[in-house]
Amino acid sequence: MALVGISEDELYRPVADYLAAQGYSVQREVQGCDLIATRSDELIAVELKLRFGLSVRVQAVERQEAVDSVYIAISRPKRGIRDWRLHSYLHLLRRLELGLVLVECLLG
């Protein structure tokens, strides 16, 4: 279920700012990837999504062929880490060797 009032664009800035603070050079929309970040010879891709659906998991796995690390960035669940779905997501992502970024979206 998508969050009302939140767009993928609103996920971009917090993730880009975080990566830039870690020393990465960040670019938006590179060859179909929502966000690409580079540091030295390290290349990571981040898929920004409102929902943790099957399509984002498939997309992220496909990105693994071209980059060193792949992350999926989603809006932080209202219940935070206590959300039972989040635990299921984390288990699956570990098995797929994907990372998860939870973004705090503040509605204005």
Residue frames as a rotation matrix with the C-alpha (Angstrom) as fourth column:
MET 1
0.576 0.817 0.000 0.00
0.817 -0.576 0.000 0.00
0.000 0.000 -1.000 0.00
ALA 2
-0.277 -0.686 0.673 1.47
0.658 -0.646 -0.388 3.33
0.701 0.335 0.630 -1.06
LEU 3
-0.411 0.058 -0.910 1.72
0.798 -0.460 -0.390 6.16
-0.441 -0.886 0.143 1.41
VAL 4
0.570 0.685 0.454 -0.65
0.806 -0.573 -0.148 9.01
0.159 0.450 -0.879 0.77
GLY 5
0.991 -0.111 -0.069 1.17
-0.099 -0.983 0.157 12.25
-0.086 -0.149 -0.985 0.10
ILE 6
0.187 -0.973 0.139 4.61
-0.303 0.077 0.950 10.64
-0.935 -0.219 -0.280 -0.34
SER 7
0.935 0.030 -0.355 6.38
-0.353 0.198 -0.914 10.24
0.043 0.980 0.195 -3.66
GLU 8
0.656 -0.754 0.028 9.57
0.754 0.656 -0.031 8.46
0.004 0.041 0.999 -4.67
ASP 9
0.228 -0.561 0.796 11.08
0.290 -0.741 -0.606 11.90
0.929 0.369 -0.006 -5.26
GLU 10
0.620 0.067 0.782 10.74
-0.628 -0.554 0.546 12.61
0.470 -0.829 -0.301 -1.54
LEU 11
0.929 -0.350 0.124 12.82
0.209 0.769 0.604 9.52
-0.307 -0.535 0.787 -0.77
TYR 12
0.585 -0.728 0.357 15.67
0.576 0.063 -0.815 10.69
0.571 0.683 0.456 -3.01
ARG 13
0.398 -0.464 0.791 16.95
-0.358 -0.873 -0.332 13.71
0.845 -0.151 -0.513 -1.05
PRO 14
0.689 -0.170 0.705 17.41
-0.702 0.085 0.707 12.02
-0.180 -0.982 -0.061 2.37
VAL 15
0.815 -0.401 0.419 19.16
0.395 0.912 0.105 9.03
-0.424 0.080 0.902 0.79
ALA 16
0.554 -0.617 0.559 21.36
0.510 -0.279 -0.814 11.19
0.658 0.736 0.160 -1.45
ASP 17
0.524 -0.333 0.784 22.29
-0.605 -0.793 0.067 13.45
0.599 -0.510 -0.618 1.48
TYR 18
0.814 -0.198 0.546 23.19
-0.362 0.562 0.744 10.46
-0.454 -0.803 0.386 3.65
LEU 19
0.706 -0.555 0.441 25.40
0.689 0.682 -0.244 8.92
-0.165 0.476 0.864 0.97
ALA 20
0.519 -0.513 0.683 27.06
0.168 -0.722 -0.671 12.26
0.838 0.463 -0.289 0.19
ALA 21
0.648 -0.247 0.721 27.89
-0.739 -0.432 0.517 12.65
0.184 -0.867 -0.462 3.89
GLN 22
0.741 -0.373 0.558 29.58
0.030 0.849 0.528 9.23
-0.671 -0.375 0.640 3.69
GLY 23
-0.204 -0.910 -0.362 31.83
-0.336 -0.282 0.899 10.51
-0.920 0.305 -0.248 0.88
TYR 24
-0.243 0.187 0.952 29.89
0.766 0.638 0.070 9.19
-0.595 0.747 -0.298 -2.11
SER 25
-0.857 0.119 -0.501 29.28
-0.407 -0.752 0.519 11.07
-0.315 0.649 0.693 -5.32
VAL 26
-0.368 0.834 0.410 25.56
0.360 0.535 -0.764 10.68
-0.857 -0.134 -0.497 -6.03
GLN 27
-0.911 0.180 -0.370 23.72
-0.411 -0.423 0.807 10.73
-0.012 0.888 0.459 -9.35
ARG 28
-0.198 0.941 0.274 20.03
-0.376 0.185 -0.908 10.36
-0.905 -0.282 0.317 -10.07
GLU 29
0.734 0.670 0.114 18.42
-0.183 0.356 -0.917 8.15
-0.654 0.652 0.383 -12.74
VAL 30
-0.219 -0.853 -0.474 21.43
-0.908 0.000 0.418 6.47
-0.356 0.522 -0.775 -14.32
GLN 31
-0.721 -0.058 -0.691 20.60
-0.510 0.719 0.471 3.73
0.470 0.692 -0.548 -16.84
GLY 32
0.041 0.895 -0.444 17.30
-0.097 0.446 0.890 3.00
0.994 0.006 0.106 -15.15
CYS 33
-0.299 -0.187 -0.936 18.63
0.871 0.348 -0.348 3.05
0.390 -0.919 0.059 -11.58
ASP 34
0.748 0.662 0.051 16.91
0.565 -0.675 0.474 5.54
0.349 -0.326 -0.879 -9.28
LEU 35
0.821 -0.537 0.194 20.20
-0.566 -0.716 0.408 6.49
-0.080 -0.445 -0.892 -7.58
ILE 36
0.635 -0.738 -0.230 23.83
0.537 0.635 -0.556 5.59
0.556 0.229 0.799 -8.23
ALA 37
0.893 -0.407 0.190 26.60
-0.429 -0.648 0.629 6.40
-0.133 -0.644 -0.754 -5.78
THR 38
0.608 -0.770 -0.196 30.34
0.400 0.510 -0.761 6.08
0.686 0.384 0.618 -6.29
ARG 39
0.796 -0.523 0.304 33.29
-0.570 -0.480 0.667 6.33
-0.203 -0.704 -0.680 -3.91
SER 40
-0.279 -0.943 0.179 36.78
-0.606 0.318 0.729 5.39
-0.745 0.095 -0.660 -5.07
ASP 41
-0.827 -0.035 -0.562 36.16
-0.505 0.485 0.714 2.23
0.248 0.874 -0.419 -7.10
GLU 42
-0.789 0.609 0.077 32.95
0.415 0.622 -0.664 1.28
-0.453 -0.492 -0.743 -5.25
LEU 43
-0.797 0.597 -0.087 29.64
-0.437 -0.472 0.765 1.53
0.416 0.648 0.638 -7.11
ILE 44
-0.805 0.592 0.027 26.26
0.376 0.545 -0.749 1.13
-0.459 -0.593 -0.662 -5.43
ALA 45
-0.686 0.696 0.211 22.69
-0.025 -0.313 0.950 1.35
0.727 0.646 0.232 -6.69
VAL 46
-0.851 0.519 -0.084 19.63
0.098 0.000 -0.995 2.33
-0.517 -0.855 -0.051 -4.68
GLU 47
-0.609 0.762 0.219 16.09
0.412 0.069 0.908 1.66
0.677 0.644 -0.356 -5.81
LEU 48
-0.938 0.335 0.087 13.63
-0.291 -0.628 -0.722 4.11
-0.187 -0.702 0.687 -4.26
LYS 49
-0.602 0.756 -0.257 10.19
0.222 0.468 0.856 2.61
0.767 0.458 -0.449 -3.78
LEU 50
-0.326 0.615 0.718 7.01
-0.853 -0.518 0.057 3.39
0.407 -0.594 0.694 -1.91
ARG 51
0.715 0.602 0.356 6.11
-0.687 0.699 0.200 -0.28
-0.128 -0.387 0.913 -1.60
PHE 52
-0.425 -0.837 0.345 8.17
-0.758 0.537 0.369 -3.40
-0.494 -0.104 -0.863 -1.00
GLY 53
0.662 0.749 -0.014 6.65
-0.595 0.515 -0.617 -5.37
-0.455 0.417 0.787 -3.85
LEU 54
0.547 -0.404 0.733 7.97
0.452 0.880 0.147 -8.21
-0.704 0.251 0.664 -5.94
SER 55
0.836 -0.191 0.514 8.95
0.452 -0.289 -0.844 -5.90
0.310 0.938 -0.155 -8.80
VAL 56
0.695 -0.624 0.359 11.43
-0.675 -0.737 0.026 -3.92
0.248 -0.260 -0.933 -6.67
ARG 57
0.429 -0.547 0.719 13.06
-0.366 0.623 0.691 -7.12
-0.826 -0.559 0.067 -5.44
VAL 58
0.617 -0.171 0.768 13.45
0.683 0.600 -0.416 -8.40
-0.390 0.781 0.487 -8.99
GLN 59
0.871 -0.268 0.412 14.77
0.059 -0.776 -0.628 -5.02
0.488 0.571 -0.660 -10.13
ALA 60
0.619 -0.656 0.432 17.30
-0.762 -0.369 0.531 -4.94
-0.189 -0.658 -0.729 -7.27
VAL 61
0.427 -0.455 0.782 18.55
0.111 0.884 0.454 -8.46
-0.898 -0.107 0.428 -7.98
GLU 62
0.753 -0.120 0.647 19.04
0.657 0.080 -0.750 -7.53
0.038 0.989 0.139 -11.64
ARG 63
0.851 -0.430 0.303 21.16
-0.388 -0.902 -0.192 -4.53
0.355 0.046 -0.934 -10.58
GLN 64
0.685 -0.595 0.420 23.56
-0.258 0.341 0.904 -6.84
-0.681 -0.728 0.080 -8.72
GLU 65
0.622 -0.438 0.649 25.11
0.745 0.587 -0.318 -7.82
-0.241 0.681 0.691 -12.04
ALA 66
0.462 -0.355 0.812 26.39
0.531 -0.623 -0.575 -4.29
0.710 0.697 -0.099 -12.67
VAL 67
0.328 -0.278 0.903 27.27
-0.560 -0.827 -0.051 -2.82
0.761 -0.488 -0.427 -9.26
ASP 68
-0.693 -0.697 -0.182 29.05
-0.216 0.442 -0.871 -3.75
0.687 -0.564 -0.457 -6.04
SER 69
-0.855 0.448 -0.262 26.05
0.413 0.282 -0.866 -3.32
-0.314 -0.848 -0.427 -3.71
VAL 70
-0.542 0.768 0.340 22.32
0.091 -0.349 0.933 -2.77
0.835 0.537 0.119 -4.14
TYR 71
-0.913 0.320 -0.254 19.92
0.227 -0.119 -0.967 -1.23
-0.339 -0.940 0.036 -1.64
ILE 72
-0.214 0.915 0.343 16.19
0.665 -0.120 0.737 -0.77
0.715 0.386 -0.583 -1.59
ALA 73
-0.996 -0.063 -0.058 15.04
0.086 -0.719 -0.690 2.46
0.001 -0.692 0.722 0.05
ILE 74
-0.176 0.984 0.014 11.49
0.619 0.099 0.779 2.58
0.766 0.146 -0.626 1.39
SER 75
-0.064 0.272 0.960 9.61
-0.570 -0.800 0.188 4.89
0.819 -0.535 0.206 3.71
ARG 76
-0.943 -0.329 0.043 10.00
-0.199 0.459 -0.866 3.81
0.266 -0.825 -0.498 7.33
PRO 77
-0.252 0.894 -0.370 6.92
0.516 0.448 0.730 1.89
0.819 -0.007 -0.574 8.52
LYS 78
0.244 0.446 0.861 4.79
-0.438 -0.742 0.508 3.76
0.865 -0.501 0.014 11.05
ARG 79
0.985 0.154 0.081 5.45
-0.146 0.481 0.865 1.04
0.094 -0.863 0.496 13.61
GLY 80
0.286 -0.957 0.054 9.18
-0.958 -0.283 0.053 1.14
-0.036 -0.067 -0.997 12.86
ILE 81
-0.592 -0.668 -0.451 11.21
-0.687 0.711 -0.150 -1.96
0.421 0.221 -0.880 13.50
ARG 82
-0.646 0.432 0.629 8.32
-0.356 0.559 -0.749 -3.53
-0.675 -0.708 -0.208 15.41
ASP 83
0.280 0.744 -0.606 6.41
-0.919 0.027 -0.392 -3.95
-0.276 0.667 0.692 12.15
TRP 84
0.279 -0.139 0.950 6.29
-0.121 0.976 0.179 -7.72
-0.953 -0.164 0.256 11.57
ARG 85
0.961 0.091 0.262 6.53
0.242 0.188 -0.952 -7.22
-0.136 0.978 0.159 7.81
LEU 86
0.630 -0.777 -0.011 9.84
-0.749 -0.603 -0.276 -5.46
0.208 0.182 -0.961 8.21
HIS 87
0.015 -0.616 0.788 11.35
-0.665 0.582 0.468 -8.52
-0.746 -0.531 -0.401 9.87
SER 88
0.539 0.244 0.806 10.18
0.364 0.796 -0.484 -10.66
-0.760 0.554 0.340 6.95
TYR 89
0.981 -0.194 -0.011 11.65
-0.111 -0.510 -0.853 -8.15
0.160 0.838 -0.521 4.48
LEU 90
0.351 -0.908 0.230 14.99
-0.925 -0.299 0.234 -8.15
-0.144 -0.295 -0.945 6.29
HIS 91
0.126 -0.262 0.957 15.18
-0.191 0.940 0.283 -11.94
-0.974 -0.218 0.068 6.26
LEU 92
0.767 0.238 0.596 14.48
0.499 0.361 -0.787 -12.06
-0.403 0.902 0.158 2.53
LEU 93
0.902 -0.431 -0.017 16.91
-0.366 -0.743 -0.561 -9.23
0.229 0.512 -0.828 1.72
ARG 94
0.194 -0.857 0.478 19.73
-0.772 0.167 0.613 -10.93
-0.605 -0.488 -0.629 3.65
ARG 95
0.226 -0.051 0.973 19.20
0.260 0.965 -0.010 -14.07
-0.939 0.255 0.231 1.60
LEU 96
0.814 0.147 0.563 19.25
0.579 -0.120 -0.806 -12.05
-0.051 0.982 -0.183 -1.63
GLU 97
-0.196 -0.948 -0.251 22.32
0.933 -0.259 0.249 -10.07
-0.301 -0.186 0.935 -0.47
LEU 98
-0.050 0.285 0.957 20.46
0.504 -0.820 0.271 -6.76
0.862 0.496 -0.103 -0.75
GLY 99
-0.881 -0.256 -0.398 20.48
0.472 -0.436 -0.766 -3.84
0.023 -0.863 0.505 1.66
LEU 100
0.201 0.972 0.120 17.55
0.873 -0.233 0.428 -1.90
0.444 0.019 -0.896 3.06
VAL 101
-0.930 -0.357 0.091 17.39
0.291 -0.863 -0.414 1.82
0.226 -0.358 0.906 3.77
LEU 102
0.054 0.955 -0.292 14.46
0.998 -0.041 0.051 3.11
0.037 -0.294 -0.955 5.82
VAL 103
-0.747 -0.273 0.606 13.65
0.377 -0.925 0.047 6.74
0.548 0.263 0.794 5.09
GLU 104
-0.373 0.601 -0.707 11.86
0.739 -0.269 -0.618 8.96
-0.561 -0.753 -0.344 7.59
CYS 105
-0.595 0.278 0.754 9.38
0.549 -0.544 0.634 10.97
0.587 0.791 0.171 5.54
LEU 106
-0.682 0.346 -0.644 7.95
0.447 -0.499 -0.742 13.99
-0.578 -0.794 0.186 7.26
LEU 107
-0.132 0.726 0.674 4.60
0.926 -0.151 0.345 15.15
0.352 0.670 -0.653 5.99
GLY 108
-0.793 -0.532 0.295 4.28
0.485 -0.846 -0.221 18.83
0.367 -0.032 0.930 5.91
